[in-house]
């Protein structure tokens, strides 16, 4: 499973780096690998399930497709711009938050992201456990355990192994969901019933798909940081964007078609529903579902380790990264297995709540991170100072944390979930525009503060604006 451009040994060599900057001499890989990784991460059963929400929440097929396509295309822009940061800085995505929140202050968004990884890992475990149980006729809990042990091994091998499975899963998932699309398109006319629409429902559903994309934002630089530093920013952007945004939109449209046909069946055992569509190759379909879910699931313990390690090991060298990653992945697997086995059968509603909740928490972070990178510092960082509490980024940036918390608090007024509906969302007919408010507020406040308070607080900030990343490379614009 070693692909073109991989280092010698490729996926079969255990990754030895953790959160430290990847040396230029060890950069490897081709930028097109970002397409297969993010295509496979989105075109899988979780993406399919999320696509069903557009119909289940009340949209007809036309407006469901509009919400799916627009939401993913809008949200994917943020994901792709984050991906550009990886080759330039050479460090994991969430570690970059130290430049905005301070070395220790960054622990706040990093801890939230670890919880996010666990949530998606549990959802993936439930779906894959159902598929394995249906394939080999064993209890679901045992299917979950088998799946999680396999994911554990891949996570221990690390970066190149994740990319390798992305290449494999891309082909398998593309064939599976294309076949499902063709089948469902032929069946929809006999099940379709026009329904009344409301703007509130449309904006609520739209937020789900914007949220789906933005929940990938903490992942992306983790898998582009090994690319050569001079990798084209435009290519990095577009390979990520096409794989993530377009791939997700495609598989979610298939999910919306399925919800028109059999919404009730989808809330019980989704893998079994998919396999039943092709009874002659029932086992092959289940196997395809299982393999297709590997990249997205393994990214949880792998990325979870990087965020956790950034919290507990400021220098990134408190212990050999392979050993630390293996221990974290084992503990993560144990916790995830327990939660997966105990998870409710109401999977689709759970997925909706998870995606929306994470959207509210990640919007201020993504706004702050991107504004800092593209508008304030224009891609120029002293990477060494990300590991030094006495460096130009400091230990804790309280005003950045304050902006983050304030934005999250104000989003509550505009949010709409099955658990809580904010007062302004009620006045808007149920429309959830919290993500718009969060992006605008966090971006504006951070930019104003960063261009005034930061310079006043630390005169070294102005000097840092002329210092590039190691090697002095100045990043080209992404578009």
Buried (B, 14 or more C-beta within 10 A) or exposed (E): BBBEBBBEEBBEBBBEBBBBBBEEEEBBBBBBBBBBBBBBBBBBBBBBBBBBBBBBBBBBBEBBBBBBBBBBBBBBBBBBBBBBBBBBBBBBBBBBBBBBBBBBBBBBBBBBBBEBBBBBBBBBBBBBBBBBBBBEEBEBBBBBBBBBEBBBEBBBBBBBBBBBBBBBBBBBBBEBBBBBBEBBEEBBEEBBEEEEBBEBBBBBBBBBBBBBBBBBBBBBBBBBBBBBBBBBBBBBBBBBBBBBBBBBBBBBBBBBBBBBBBBEBBBEBBBBBBBBBBEEEBEBBBBBBBBBBBBBBBBBBBBBBBBBBBBEBBEBEEBEBBEBBBEBBBBBBEEBBEBBBEBEEEBBBBBBBBBBBBBBBBBBBBBBBBBBBBEBBBBBBBBEBBBBBEBBBBBBBEBBBEBBEBBBEBBBBBBBBEEEBBEBBEEBBBBBBBBBBBBEBBBEBBBEBBEEBBEEEBEBBEEBEEBBBBEEBEBEEBE
